């Protein structure tokens, strides 16, 4: 089993298991699916945190309007009247005006926030340090956990225009958002190993990695046209810090030696050139007192 440390630019993402016989095209598709899945979960978690604070999203025709404009145009949040959180709500106005302010009660807030916390641990980048691999199955389980928490709080489902529901139904529209720049198209994605692109022309992982099955390698994914990623540094950041610390300590020791002009060591036994002769003649520890 080949363990692949996936990076995007210079940032660690996750560990992924593969084999030497896996086609490069299949590897790229699987890796990008997990990468985009993590981004999807991050987007859902951010929206659920806002859902726990300020309730459901306003419909598109109300978004961006002030309360006076909504009243003047006789617009109503009909879905907001139907989608009431389990156990009731308290009004907590959304300062940016995206959500209707119907905040779920404390218990339902805890359900949403605990789900977000658990999911973030499931896909955390710290899994790389713990040497745990991430799979699409884990990503899907995380999404299902979030879906279940939202269903508990809103058993009648969220409004069809709410971005959380759209994410769950895979009909989200990211056009014109910062999130769209982070998503990688699996059909044009590139994967790099040792500074060289792994071409999706029928070759396998073993054609690039070698013949040793049980190994761990670093690969980087990128969008087409972004050019080759920067090479991996010769040493890690921690190794570089340790080397600089050692050099500093050595420099300080040399400074102390340069300042030390004490010649008291000349009175020591080991510095006496006649020490061997005195030993043979028994001239050590002689007292001239009566």
LONUMI-635067 format. One record per residue (C-alpha): residue number from 1; residue in three letters; y, x negated, z negated. Coordinates in steps of 0.001 Angstrom, whole numbers, padded with zeros to 6 digits. Layout:
<pts>
num residuo py px pz
NUM ALA Y X Z .
...
</pts>
This chain:
<pts>
num residuo py px pz
1 UNK 000000 000000 000000 .
2 UNK 003383 -001387 001025 .
3 UNK 006195 -000614 -001423 .
4 UNK 009530 -000453 000406 .
5 UNK 012808 -000849 -001443 .
6 UNK 015165 001336 000587 .
7 UNK 018842 000414 000659 .
8 UNK 021856 001896 002395 .
9 UNK 024532 -000709 002993 .
10 UNK 024117 -002894 -000139 .
11 UNK 023269 -000085 -002554 .
12 UNK 019722 000568 -003764 .
13 UNK 018477 004095 -003067 .
14 UNK 014779 004467 -003944 .
15 UNK 011284 003009 -003579 .
16 UNK 009021 004398 -000883 .
17 UNK 005295 003894 -000338 .
18 UNK 003872 003269 003119 .
19 UNK 001050 001403 004862 .
20 UNK 000887 -001325 007471 .
21 UNK -000549 001138 010002 .
22 UNK 002320 003632 009647 .
23 UNK 004322 003919 012901 .
24 UNK 007953 002872 012550 .
25 UNK 009090 006223 013972 .
26 UNK 007165 008089 011271 .
27 UNK 008487 005750 008568 .
28 UNK 012105 006283 009617 .
29 UNK 011699 010076 009697 .
30 UNK 010123 010148 006233 .
31 UNK 012647 007778 004667 .
32 UNK 015634 009631 006139 .
33 UNK 014185 012964 004957 .
34 UNK 014040 011667 001374 .
35 UNK 017494 010099 001663 .
36 UNK 019085 013290 002985 .
37 UNK 017137 015297 000401 .
38 UNK 018732 013292 -002397 .
39 UNK 022166 013938 -000918 .
40 UNK 021357 017654 -000726 .
41 UNK 020346 017715 -004387 .
42 UNK 023553 015921 -005376 .
43 UNK 025601 018531 -003526 .
44 UNK 023722 021402 -005163 .
45 UNK 024079 019852 -008626 .
46 UNK 027840 019489 -008205 .
47 UNK 028161 023135 -007167 .
48 UNK 025896 024370 -009974 .
49 UNK 028071 022559 -012512 .
50 UNK 031055 024474 -011102 .
51 UNK 028984 027674 -011092 .
52 UNK 028341 027231 -014826 .
53 UNK 032096 026887 -015427 .
54 UNK 033714 029394 -013075 .
55 UNK 031099 031760 -011629 .
56 UNK 030336 032559 -007999 .
57 UNK 032299 031514 -004927 .
58 UNK 034989 033711 -003412 .
59 UNK 034249 035046 000099 .
60 UNK 035767 033062 003007 .
61 UNK 038564 035597 003591 .
62 UNK 039863 035084 000026 .
63 UNK 039473 031309 -000255 .
64 UNK 042834 029559 -000174 .
65 UNK 044886 032674 -000952 .
66 UNK 046913 033301 -004074 .
67 UNK 046330 036327 -006304 .
68 UNK 049471 037986 -004928 .
69 UNK 048324 037468 -001351 .
70 UNK 044884 038896 -002120 .
71 UNK 046453 041962 -003714 .
72 UNK 048953 042418 -000881 .
73 UNK 046195 042267 001746 .
74 UNK 043921 044585 -000276 .
75 UNK 041062 042103 -000272 .
76 UNK 038196 042443 -002748 .
77 UNK 035405 040200 -003918 .
78 UNK 032697 042837 -003514 .
79 UNK 029862 040372 -003970 .
80 UNK 031493 039061 -007151 .
81 UNK 031311 042575 -008617 .
82 UNK 027577 042741 -007914 .
83 UNK 026552 039174 -008794 .
84 UNK 026975 039272 -012570 .
85 UNK 025218 036522 -014564 .
86 UNK 022397 037511 -016893 .
87 UNK 023711 038230 -020399 .
88 UNK 027269 038917 -019288 .
89 UNK 030227 036610 -018712 .
90 UNK 033584 035461 -020010 .
91 UNK 036592 034897 -017792 .
92 UNK 037405 031234 -017132 .
93 UNK 039862 030888 -014270 .
94 UNK 039071 028301 -011619 .
95 UNK 042133 025999 -011390 .
96 UNK 041514 025310 -007691 .
97 UNK 040823 028956 -006824 .
98 UNK 037370 028570 -005239 .
99 UNK 035391 030670 -007711 .
100 UNK 035984 034069 -009352 .
101 UNK 036074 032782 -012951 .
102 UNK 033141 034851 -014256 .
103 UNK 031562 032169 -016408 .
104 UNK 027998 032816 -017662 .
105 UNK 027407 032913 -021420 .
106 UNK 026478 029800 -023388 .
107 UNK 022697 030220 -023074 .
108 UNK 022835 030679 -019302 .
109 UNK 025168 027700 -018985 .
110 UNK 022573 025608 -020820 .
111 UNK 019867 026779 -018394 .
112 UNK 021920 025571 -015424 .
113 UNK 023061 022319 -016992 .
114 UNK 019624 021379 -018321 .
115 UNK 018158 021930 -014859 .
116 UNK 020830 019687 -013341 .
117 UNK 020145 016996 -015942 .
118 UNK 016386 017072 -015356 .
119 UNK 016774 016954 -011580 .
120 UNK 019161 014020 -011677 .
121 UNK 016571 012073 -013668 .
122 UNK 013875 012971 -011129 .
123 UNK 015822 011392 -008236 .
124 UNK 017836 008788 -010133 .
125 UNK 018432 005397 -008562 .
126 UNK 017226 003934 -011858 .
127 UNK 013707 004726 -010662 .
128 UNK 013999 001493 -008671 .
129 UNK 014341 -000483 -011910 .
130 UNK 011365 001385 -013366 .
131 UNK 009384 000667 -010174 .
132 UNK 008659 004348 -009514 .
133 UNK 008436 005530 -005936 .
134 UNK 010187 008646 -004677 .
135 UNK 008485 011106 -002335 .
136 UNK 009537 014183 -000395 .
137 UNK 007283 016198 -002718 .
138 UNK 009405 015139 -005700 .
139 UNK 012588 016017 -003816 .
140 UNK 011239 019476 -003014 .
141 UNK 010153 019994 -006639 .
142 UNK 013691 019128 -007754 .
143 UNK 015180 021679 -005338 .
144 UNK 012706 024324 -006549 .
145 UNK 013683 023582 -010158 .
146 UNK 017348 024164 -009339 .
147 UNK 016508 027327 -007407 .
148 UNK 014540 028637 -010374 .
149 UNK 017389 027995 -012811 .
150 UNK 019887 029790 -010570 .
151 UNK 017471 032718 -010185 .
152 UNK 017166 033027 -013971 .
153 UNK 020935 033255 -014375 .
154 UNK 021533 035341 -011228 .
155 UNK 018350 037404 -010651 .
156 UNK 020161 039489 -008002 .
157 UNK 020799 036244 -006042 .
158 UNK 024097 034586 -005280 .
159 UNK 026438 035920 -002581 .
160 UNK 025306 034959 000942 .
161 UNK 028489 032903 001445 .
162 UNK 027977 030816 -001721 .
163 UNK 027279 027198 -000748 .
164 UNK 024463 026950 -003318 .
165 UNK 022531 029767 -001690 .
166 UNK 023242 028329 001754 .
167 UNK 021874 024962 000613 .
168 UNK 018699 026609 -000695 .
169 UNK 018249 028454 002616 .
170 UNK 019030 025309 004660 .
171 UNK 021899 026961 006531 .
172 UNK 024699 024911 004993 .
173 UNK 027610 023908 007236 .
174 UNK 028899 020437 006394 .
175 UNK 031224 020115 009374 .
176 UNK 034568 018607 008438 .
177 UNK 033456 017548 004950 .
178 UNK 032958 014149 003377 .
179 UNK 029296 015039 002832 .
180 UNK 028751 015205 006596 .
181 UNK 029661 011513 006864 .
182 UNK 026946 010549 004383 .
183 UNK 024078 012437 006022 .
184 UNK 021985 010390 008471 .
185 UNK 020573 011994 011612 .
186 UNK 016793 011312 011595 .
187 UNK 016646 011223 015409 .
188 UNK 019138 008352 015701 .
189 UNK 018621 006580 012383 .
190 UNK 017880 002867 012312 .
191 UNK 015860 000849 009839 .
192 UNK 016256 -002894 009369 .
193 UNK 013987 -005587 007943 .
194 UNK 015053 -009224 007471 .
195 UNK 018219 -008584 009475 .
196 UNK 016296 -007256 012499 .
197 UNK 016027 -003684 013683 .
198 UNK 012552 -002143 013596 .
199 UNK 012300 -000428 016965 .
200 UNK 010773 003031 017226 .
201 UNK 008709 002268 020316 .
202 UNK 005187 002675 019019 .
203 UNK 005144 -000362 016773 .
204 UNK 003833 -000139 013219 .
205 UNK 005129 -001412 009887 .
206 UNK 002573 -004230 009991 .
207 UNK 004059 -005561 013233 .
208 UNK 007201 -006473 011298 .
209 UNK 006061 -006955 007704 .
210 UNK 002852 -008915 008313 .
211 UNK -000810 -008464 007453 .
212 UNK -000620 -008388 003647 .
213 UNK -001107 -004766 002578 .
214 UNK -000149 -005062 -001083 .
215 UNK 003441 -006249 -000913 .
216 UNK 006989 -005199 -001684 .
217 UNK 009753 -005503 000898 .
218 UNK 013414 -004535 001249 .
219 UNK 014524 -002388 004179 .
220 UNK 017905 -000866 004984 .
221 UNK 018688 002372 006790 .
222 UNK 021844 003044 008766 .
223 UNK 023372 005231 011431 .
224 UNK 023163 004148 015040 .
225 UNK 026230 002231 016105 .
226 UNK 027082 000945 012642 .
227 UNK 025711 -002505 013487 .
228 UNK 023258 -004655 011520 .
229 UNK 023638 -004515 007724 .
230 UNK 024620 -007546 005697 .
231 UNK 021796 -009880 004760 .
232 UNK 020397 -009876 001258 .
233 UNK 022009 -012464 -001070 .
234 UNK 019979 -015567 -001923 .
235 UNK 020120 -014744 -005621 .
236 UNK 020672 -011587 -007598 .
237 UNK 023881 -010880 -009480 .
238 UNK 022142 -011572 -012802 .
239 UNK 020783 -014923 -011538 .
240 UNK 024240 -015884 -010283 .
241 UNK 025764 -015101 -013701 .
242 UNK 023107 -017157 -015492 .
243 UNK 023680 -020116 -013170 .
244 UNK 027450 -019979 -013726 .
245 UNK 026916 -019751 -017494 .
246 UNK 024645 -022816 -017437 .
247 UNK 027194 -024762 -015367 .
248 UNK 029981 -023817 -017782 .
249 UNK 027974 -024905 -020830 .
250 UNK 027114 -028228 -019156 .
251 UNK 030760 -028773 -018299 .
252 UNK 031799 -028174 -021906 .
253 UNK 029166 -030630 -023150 .
254 UNK 030461 -033336 -020809 .
255 UNK 034023 -032721 -022019 .
256 UNK 032907 -033215 -025627 .
257 UNK 031093 -036469 -024721 .
258 UNK 034184 -037814 -022977 .
259 UNK 036289 -037174 -026089 .
260 UNK 033729 -038715 -028481 .
261 UNK 034743 -042411 -028974 .
262 UNK 032985 -042823 -032321 .
263 UNK 031010 -046123 -032504 .
264 UNK 029355 -045530 -035898 .
265 UNK 026057 -045487 -034099 .
266 UNK 026298 -049315 -033958 .
267 UNK 025343 -049394 -037655 .
268 UNK 022123 -047502 -037006 .
269 UNK 018757 -049255 -037211 .
270 UNK 017737 -048282 -033722 .
271 UNK 020855 -050003 -032259 .
272 UNK 020175 -053374 -033978 .
273 UNK 018908 -055893 -031399 .
274 UNK 017332 -057959 -034242 .
275 UNK 015357 -055018 -035606 .
276 UNK 011984 -056199 -034240 .
277 UNK 012429 -059740 -035557 .
278 UNK 013403 -058490 -039025 .
279 UNK 010344 -056261 -039080 .
280 UNK 007980 -059173 -038417 .
281 UNK 009697 -061365 -041021 .
282 UNK 009745 -058614 -043634 .
283 UNK 013486 -058664 -043947 .
284 UNK 013936 -054902 -044315 .
285 UNK 014831 -053224 -047624 .
286 UNK 015753 -056533 -049338 .
287 UNK 017820 -056236 -052492 .
288 UNK 019758 -059283 -053785 .
289 UNK 020395 -057791 -057185 .
290 UNK 018527 -059211 -060201 .
</pts>
